[in-house]
């Protein structure tokens, strides 16, 4: 690349994906690119209230975002994990925590010692009781984790629950302040080079053409560039993830503002509960093949905890991803690239993962095929592994009380998931990844929460004398509870740290 050569980036679409992309590029690559975002206020965004994963904290830190200000402006609460109710059996409840089990120390994973005791018939607390994150969540407490790795209050992470309609404007102000240009308008045509196939410009209703070297498609489900203009095929995963609808409805909060998101299994899908500072977000995710839109809306209205703030809003989608997310000089980010239902709050993570890969592989004006290929490998890996994790929740159930649960319980799952299940059932082993979203503790929590119980355990866990091991486990359990009980109430911490700002 010639010294001083600048790549002109055109971001098509605003919303969370568009403004996350624009803000990251102008903040982290100001010497490499100019960013021009095109969006139409006439086109709404999908945002219905977002629950996130801990990775978003690193993204915000890179952008120089002050956490307390961000949480105040987006009316956010803290999130220690996701509670799953009624999934394996009606009446079950478990938390997928953002943190480790045990103290996070030692060569042998803590759950292996726990399995040894359980398999020997010893009466020990459930594994959740040995998670600091779970204990804090169940007691409705919160405090920022310690930076001392020897302390139990360093063994958990956290994410946010915030108002998605406020996140994009927050990022827009940041991006424009750093030099991103914005044009209002609806795109009516996409112009491509007849020889290379690259996109040269997009044309607005006004007749204006906006040219660029690299185009980032953040146009949502429409996938205006990647799907429509370039015709990139879509892999349909609805045979494994059949939910293709959601009805969403906010309500006034009348119960606890919990430091976790809830996913409550319903007759034909599941319902989310996301407590924010000013309201609670609710939604029912379901497959249209098993439940009508009217019946879903009625079930949601009957299930929410407080007075509705708005009526049910219908969303349509399909689980899957594009065959490639970077084609020619066009990169798909967010829904334009693919969609996985919000069961594990991965939507913003997938946006962030794509942006991170783009920053690491940011091209010259003449794009190298190797950069495209590596980007697509990374993005495909993220989608494929999250897909398996989501399927696990549905497939490993004992519920047989509806046509929907009978379908997902008996369906053939991808070989990649079947291999993971076989490994865990044998001796509690989790496939370890260097890349990908969910690490060991996440898989362990969901396997056991869905009643996938191993037949054996890691034989290294047998080295410790049983009496000493039981005494250590009892002491650890007491210390975890004492650590959680010392923390302030979740709402009290929010009021002291990041009370919500009034609407502008």
Secondary structure as GFF3:
##gff-version 3
##sequence-region A 1 504
A	DSSP	beta_strand	7	12	.	.	.	ID=ss1
A	DSSP	alpha_helix	15	28	.	.	.	ID=ss2
A	DSSP	beta_strand	33	39	.	.	.	ID=ss3
A	DSSP	beta_strand	50	51	.	.	.	ID=ss4
A	DSSP	alpha_helix	55	62	.	.	.	ID=ss5
A	DSSP	alpha_helix	67	73	.	.	.	ID=ss6
A	DSSP	beta_strand	77	79	.	.	.	ID=ss7
A	DSSP	beta_strand	81	85	.	.	.	ID=ss8
A	DSSP	beta_strand	93	97	.	.	.	ID=ss9
A	DSSP	alpha_helix	110	119	.	.	.	ID=ss10
A	DSSP	three_ten_helix	127	130	.	.	.	ID=ss11
A	DSSP	alpha_helix	132	138	.	.	.	ID=ss12
A	DSSP	three_ten_helix	152	154	.	.	.	ID=ss13
A	DSSP	beta_strand	159	162	.	.	.	ID=ss14
A	DSSP	alpha_helix	164	177	.	.	.	ID=ss15
A	DSSP	beta_strand	181	184	.	.	.	ID=ss16
A	DSSP	beta_strand	187	192	.	.	.	ID=ss17
A	DSSP	beta_strand	199	204	.	.	.	ID=ss18
A	DSSP	beta_strand	209	211	.	.	.	ID=ss19
A	DSSP	beta_strand	214	217	.	.	.	ID=ss20
A	DSSP	three_ten_helix	220	222	.	.	.	ID=ss21
A	DSSP	pi_helix	224	229	.	.	.	ID=ss22
A	DSSP	beta_strand	234	236	.	.	.	ID=ss23
A	DSSP	beta_strand	245	248	.	.	.	ID=ss24
A	DSSP	beta_strand	261	266	.	.	.	ID=ss25
A	DSSP	beta_strand	269	275	.	.	.	ID=ss26
A	DSSP	beta_strand	280	286	.	.	.	ID=ss27
A	DSSP	alpha_helix	293	303	.	.	.	ID=ss28
A	DSSP	beta_strand	313	316	.	.	.	ID=ss29
A	DSSP	beta_strand	320	322	.	.	.	ID=ss30
A	DSSP	beta_strand	326	327	.	.	.	ID=ss31
A	DSSP	beta_strand	330	332	.	.	.	ID=ss32
A	DSSP	three_ten_helix	334	336	.	.	.	ID=ss33
A	DSSP	beta_strand	338	339	.	.	.	ID=ss34
A	DSSP	three_ten_helix	342	344	.	.	.	ID=ss35
A	DSSP	alpha_helix	347	360	.	.	.	ID=ss36
A	DSSP	alpha_helix	369	395	.	.	.	ID=ss37
A	DSSP	alpha_helix	403	410	.	.	.	ID=ss38
A	DSSP	alpha_helix	415	427	.	.	.	ID=ss39
A	DSSP	alpha_helix	440	449	.	.	.	ID=ss40
A	DSSP	three_ten_helix	459	462	.	.	.	ID=ss41
A	DSSP	alpha_helix	466	485	.	.	.	ID=ss42
A	DSSP	alpha_helix	490	497	.	.	.	ID=ss43
###
